[in-house]
Amino acid sequence: MNIRICTKLMAGLAIAALTATSSLAQGTLRVAMTLADIPLTDGAPDQGTEGVRFSGYTLYDPLISYDLSRSDTAAKLRPALATEWHPLDDDKTKWVFKLRQGVKFHDGSDFNADAVIFNLDRAFNKEFPAYDASFERQLKIYLPSLKSWRKIDDYTVELTTKGPDSLFPYQMPRLLIASPAQYEKLGKNWDAFREHPSGTGPWKMAELVPRQRLELLPNKEYWDPARVPKLDRLVLLPIPEVSARTAALLSGRVDWAESPSPDTVEKLKGAGMTISTNAIPHVWPYTLSELPDSPFADIRVRKALNLAIDREGLVKVLNGLAVPAVGNVSPQSPWFGQPSFKVRYDPDEARKLLAEAGYGPGKPLKIKAMISTSGSGQMYPLLMNEFVQENLREIGVELELEVFEWEALRGRRRVGAQAPENKGITMLNNSYSTNDPYVAVLRYLTPEEIPPKGSNWGSIRDEEIERLAKEIRSEFDPKKQDELVAKIHQRHVDMANFVWVVHDVGSRALSPKVKGHVHAQSWFVDFSPISIQP
Amino acid sequence: MLFYAVRRLLYAIPIGIGVTFIVFSLVHIAPGDPISALLPNEATQEMVEQARREYGLDQPLLVQYATWLGHAARGDLGTSIGSGRPVASEVAGAVGNTVILAISAGLVACILGFLLGIVAGLWRDRPVDHIVSLITISGVSIPHYWLAILLVIVFSVDLNWLPPLGIGPDSSGGWRPDWPHLSHLILPTIATAAIPMAVIARTLRASVVDVLDQDFVTTLRAKGLLPRRVLWHVIRNALPTALAVMGLQLGNMLGGSVLVETVFAWPGTGFLLASAIFQRDLPLLQGTMLVLSMFFVLLNLIVDLVQSWTDPRIRRA
C-alpha cells in the first residue's frame, strides 16, 4: 500500500470518527434518575412524581396538563388534549371536555373521544376487556371524584362527578391517554404495550432495557409545534445511589443528575456544574395528633413547636437544598392567605407558650415522633430530624425519634394516630405534595378524611375549615376558588395544625452543556426546550 | 459414584425448599407492607386493603407459600408487581450480567491471587512477602463498596479514564466483548476481585509454606533437583487447597454483590435484589432468592462431586 492511499485512509477514518462522535454528542441528553428501575411506560407510571416526570409526560399527554414554561410562578393548569372544559349550568356534576382535533398517537392512529373513553374504562371498568389493574392502582387516588363517563361526539366527552366538585379539573393531569389502536395491534396485551408504548406525547420510545435505560426520540409531528423537542435523543438512566449519580455527572457519563446530596454541592459547583433549584409544591412538616390525649390538643403547644425551629439554620446545613416553610404552601402562593400566626424562629416566645400550657423545667414536655430513614420526598430525614430534635431541646422539649423504614412508616401513616399501634406517638414526619388545593390543604383537615378513609392523620376537626371545604366544592369561579383555598390555609396556619419546617427545591445538578432548562415550580419538567451544546 | 451423585442431588431438594421458606418468611416478617410500595404515596388504607385482597396477600402465610411454590415448581416465578414483567426473564437477564462480572473478577482474583501467594510463600519473611502481606491484608480489610466508590472517584471523576457505571455505552444493544463494554467492566472487576484475590493469595501462601517444610521437599533438593523442578512439585502439592478456596470464592461472586453492583449500577442479581427489597417487590424478591439459592445448592453439589471424584475417601464417608 503506498503512502498516499494510506494517508487518505487515515484521513477518512479520522473524519468518520469525528462525525461519529459529534453525531453522538449533538443533542443527546443523558439523565441520571434516582429510581432503581424504569418507571412503567404504559401511561400509568409507578414510582411517584419522578415516574410521571420521566415516563409519563414525555410519552403521553393528559387532557389537562401543567404549564411548565415558567419558573417564576407556580405551574398552573393548561389545556392539553382537551382544549376547553366546563360543568353544565344546570347540573354541576357533569363536565364537558372538548377534545383537541388532529392529534395522532405515535402509531399513527387518531386521538379522539373513543380513546379517552377507552382509557377511563381501562382504569375503572372491571368488566372492560382492556381493564388494567395496574392503571387503576396508579390513578385511582388522583381521580377520587370521578363517577362515570360517556362520549358525546367524536371530539366531546362528558365526565360525571360524585357530587359537585369545582376542583375536578385539578384531578385530571394524572390521566394519561394511551393508544387503543396500539393495544389492539399488540394482541390486546398491556405487558406488550409497555415494551412498545404509544401515546401522543412529545417523545416516542426508542429503546427500553429494564433496570438499565429508557431511550426516547423526539416526536417531530407533535401537535404543539412550540413543544417539539430540540434534542435528538433523551436517555434516562436509573441510578439510585447518590454518590454514583454525582460521579456519573462529574465524569461526563451523564449531563443531568437528579437530587444531588447536600455534601456534594460544593464539589459539583467547583467542577462547573449548575445546581438548579426552585420552590416546588412540596412541604416537609410534622403532622400532629390532635386527639384528646395528645399534648397537641393544646394550640399553645403546637405554636410553641413552630416557634422553636431554626429553619434558616437547617437550610444552611442542607447547603441551600431547601427553603423554609411557614405553611403548607409558600407565602407567594395565591393559596397562602394572611395568617395572623407568623411561623418563625422565636425560642423565647416558644418557652413562654409552653410555660402557659403547664410545661417547664420541672415538668418537661416529652413527645415521640415517627420518622423514616429515607423515602419519596422525605429529603434527608435523619439529619433534619436530629436538627429539629436539638432545636426542641433548647426550649425544654424532649423529642424521641422512632425511626421506621419508609414502607413501614407509610403503613403507620395510613392507619392514623388513633390506631392502637400508634399509641403514644403524636408526631408524624411525612412530606406531602401540594400540587392542587385538595392535596395542598383539604385532605389533611376534614373529618371525612380521618383514616382509614383518608389522610387526616391527626384527627383534626375544625368547624370553620369544614364549612369552607364544603363551600369550595361548589365554587366554580377559579379566582374565588383560590380565595377560599387561601382562607382554609390561613385558618390551618392560625390553628398551627402542623409544625412546618421546609419545602423541597427539586434540586438537580446540570452540566454546563445543558441549555434551555426551565426549572418550573413543579414536580415535572418539560424536556422540549432543552438542547445540548456540543 | 452415581449413587452418591443421586443421593446428593436429592439432598439438594429439601435444602432448596428450606431456603425458599426462610426467604418467604423473612420478607413477610420485615416491617412495611409489600402492597403499599405498589400504590401511589397518597393511597389510603382502604385502597391498600383492596389491593391486598386482589393480590391474595390477605391469605394465611402458609397458603400463600404453597401457592407460590406450586407455581415455581412449574417454572412460573410470577410477575414482578413493580415492573409487570415476568420474574423469570428479569432474573435470567440479571444472572447473565452477574456472570460476566463474576468470570472477569474470578479470572483476575485467581491469577493474581495465585501469583502473589506463590511468590510470598517461596520468599517467606523476605521484603516481597511483606509487600504481598500488605496487599492481601488491605484486600480482605477494605470494604469493597468503599473501594468501589474510591475507584470511581480516582479513575472516573478525577482522571476520567474509565466510565463510572453501567454495563456499556447507551444505545449499544446487548453486551459484547468490545472495548466500550470492557472499559465498563474494569472498575467493577477490581472492586469485586479484591477480597477473593486476597483470600486466595493468603491461602496459597500458607499452603506453599506448609509444603516447603515437608520432608519430601528436602529430599528433592538433596537429590540435586533443579529449583525449577522443586517448585513444580511444591505447587502441585499446594494446589488442591487453593483450588477449593477458588471454587468457593467464585461461587460467592456468582451470587452477585449487592453493594458493588449498586455503586456501579451494574444490572446484575445484586442490583435486582436491592431494588426488589426497596420496592417490596415480593414475587421478584422471592424469585431471585429462589434462583440464587438453587444456584448455590447446585454449586455446592458440583464441588462435592468433584472433591469426591478426586478423593475417594469423601465418597465413602
Chai-1 contact restraints between the chains, C-beta under 6 A:
chainA,res_idxA,chainB,res_idxB,connection_type,confidence,min_distance_angstrom,max_distance_angstrom,comment,restraint_id
A,A36,B,S275,contact,1.0,0.0,6.0,A-B,restraint_1
A,D37,B,S83,contact,1.0,0.0,6.0,A-B,restraint_2
A,D37,B,S275,contact,1.0,0.0,6.0,A-B,restraint_3
A,G48,B,N41,contact,1.0,0.0,6.0,A-B,restraint_4
A,R137,B,L39,contact,1.0,0.0,6.0,A-B,restraint_5
A,I141,B,P40,contact,1.0,0.0,6.0,A-B,restraint_6
A,I141,B,E42,contact,1.0,0.0,6.0,A-B,restraint_7
A,I141,B,A43,contact,1.0,0.0,6.0,A-B,restraint_8
A,D191,B,G84,contact,1.0,0.0,6.0,A-B,restraint_9
A,R211,B,P267,contact,1.0,0.0,6.0,A-B,restraint_10
A,Q212,B,P267,contact,1.0,0.0,6.0,A-B,restraint_11
A,V235,B,D170,contact,1.0,0.0,6.0,A-B,restraint_12
A,I239,B,A265,contact,1.0,0.0,6.0,A-B,restraint_13
A,E241,B,T262,contact,1.0,0.0,6.0,A-B,restraint_14
A,E241,B,V263,contact,1.0,0.0,6.0,A-B,restraint_15
A,S243,B,I149,contact,1.0,0.0,6.0,A-B,restraint_16
A,A244,B,L165,contact,1.0,0.0,6.0,A-B,restraint_17
A,A244,B,V263,contact,1.0,0.0,6.0,A-B,restraint_18
A,A244,B,A265,contact,1.0,0.0,6.0,A-B,restraint_19
A,A247,B,V152,contact,1.0,0.0,6.0,A-B,restraint_20
A,A247,B,S156,contact,1.0,0.0,6.0,A-B,restraint_21
A,A247,B,V157,contact,1.0,0.0,6.0,A-B,restraint_22
A,A247,B,P164,contact,1.0,0.0,6.0,A-B,restraint_23
A,A248,B,P164,contact,1.0,0.0,6.0,A-B,restraint_24
A,A248,B,L165,contact,1.0,0.0,6.0,A-B,restraint_25
A,L250,B,V157,contact,1.0,0.0,6.0,A-B,restraint_26
A,S251,B,S156,contact,1.0,0.0,6.0,A-B,restraint_27
A,S251,B,V157,contact,1.0,0.0,6.0,A-B,restraint_28
A,S251,B,N160,contact,1.0,0.0,6.0,A-B,restraint_29
A,S251,B,P164,contact,1.0,0.0,6.0,A-B,restraint_30
A,R253,B,P163,contact,1.0,0.0,6.0,A-B,restraint_31
A,R253,B,P164,contact,1.0,0.0,6.0,A-B,restraint_32
A,S376,B,N41,contact,1.0,0.0,6.0,A-B,restraint_33
A,E405,B,G32,contact,1.0,0.0,6.0,A-B,restraint_34
A,E407,B,G32,contact,1.0,0.0,6.0,A-B,restraint_35
A,E407,B,D33,contact,1.0,0.0,6.0,A-B,restraint_36
A,E407,B,S36,contact,1.0,0.0,6.0,A-B,restraint_37
A,E407,B,A37,contact,1.0,0.0,6.0,A-B,restraint_38
A,E407,B,R280,contact,1.0,0.0,6.0,A-B,restraint_39
A,A408,B,P31,contact,1.0,0.0,6.0,A-B,restraint_40
A,A408,B,G32,contact,1.0,0.0,6.0,A-B,restraint_41
A,R410,B,S36,contact,1.0,0.0,6.0,A-B,restraint_42
A,G411,B,D33,contact,1.0,0.0,6.0,A-B,restraint_43
A,G411,B,S36,contact,1.0,0.0,6.0,A-B,restraint_44
A,R414,B,Q45,contact,1.0,0.0,6.0,A-B,restraint_45
A,V415,B,Q45,contact,1.0,0.0,6.0,A-B,restraint_46
A,P451,B,Q45,contact,1.0,0.0,6.0,A-B,restraint_47
A,P452,B,Q45,contact,1.0,0.0,6.0,A-B,restraint_48
A,P452,B,E46,contact,1.0,0.0,6.0,A-B,restraint_49
A,G454,B,T44,contact,1.0,0.0,6.0,A-B,restraint_50
